[in-house]
Amino acid sequence: MEQPLIEITADGSPTLYLPKMDEHYHSVKGALAESLHVFIQTGFRHSILCPLTIFEVGFGTGLNAFLTLLESETSQRKVTYYTIELYPLSTEQVNMLQYPQIIAPENTFYFEAIHQAEWNTPIKISPYFTIHKIKGDLTRISLPSESFGLIYYDAFAPEKQPDMWSEEIFSKISDAMSPGGILTTYCAKGEVRRRLQQSGLTVERLPGPPGGKREILRATKL
Ligand SMILES: C[S@@+](CC[C@H](N)C(=O)[O-])C[C@H]1O[C@@H](n2cnc3c(N)ncnc32)[C@H](O)[C@@H]1O
């Protein structure tokens, strides 16, 4: 993966930009606003499962993982957080973003612990939050059946990485969701919606984050 650049998004929070791929890690209309809205508000807070097992597609900067840890502590819900990443960022790249300093300076050590956590093994980070970072390729890995109550689908956009939004991937993801499980994603494209439906999920179009995308998706395995 090429060297990413830092960009400040519309809500003042930073993200990373990959010039050759011409792709950002988060919405330029607000990185923090997008993560909070799509994954915490529409996903985590909507799910009633406790304990909750989450699978995130694309660990990236660790922003979603950090926000979920903070939410698990305030709501006192036990979370096991699986996340897959094929191209891990370096500590220097992640530190430049200063996410904990912007979001919750008193919890900086949790952000660092998430990043320092060994790959491919479960690591308890805080009383309510255990992370299991998988270094691997989502297009090749097999996932356990009916195991995840919540999926954060946060791959790069379909125009940039179509193989991450294929029917095969969604059918694998759908199989891995437990009954009643939900998936949220920032991408509301018609073809993505149809593929989620074809994989057996019931899909809702919901309003996007303030100042951001018009619509996002939430898919449920009934
Ligand atoms: C939109 S970014 C994720 C942002 C991240 N959730 C965060 O909070 O910063 C997409 C991520 O998917 C990763 N990725 C790309 N191809 C992948 C693959 N085949 N398997 C697993 N991860 C992949 C990228 O390296 C990138 O970190």
The ligand as an ORCA input file, in Angstrom:
! r2SCAN-3c Opt
* xyz 0 1
  C     -12.214      2.650      4.513
  S     -10.761      1.969      5.199
  C     -11.234      1.462      6.823
  C     -11.258      2.577      7.840
  C     -11.287      2.041      9.246
  N     -12.481      1.284      9.543
  C     -11.037      3.111     10.272
  O     -11.818      3.207     11.270
  O     -10.061      3.835     10.117
  C     -10.688      0.376      4.369
  C      -9.630     -0.546      4.934
  O      -9.744     -1.837      4.309
  C      -8.424     -2.360      4.158
  N      -8.433     -3.409      3.125
  C      -8.312     -3.261      1.780
  N      -8.397     -4.454      1.149
  C      -8.593     -5.383      2.114
  C      -8.755     -6.801      2.091
  N      -8.758     -7.469      0.924
  N      -8.921     -7.456      3.259
  C      -8.924     -6.768      4.435
  N      -8.780     -5.412      4.525
  C      -8.612     -4.733      3.385
  C      -7.617     -1.129      3.778
  O      -6.236     -1.321      3.967
  C      -8.219     -0.069      4.706
  O      -7.529     -0.009      5.926
*
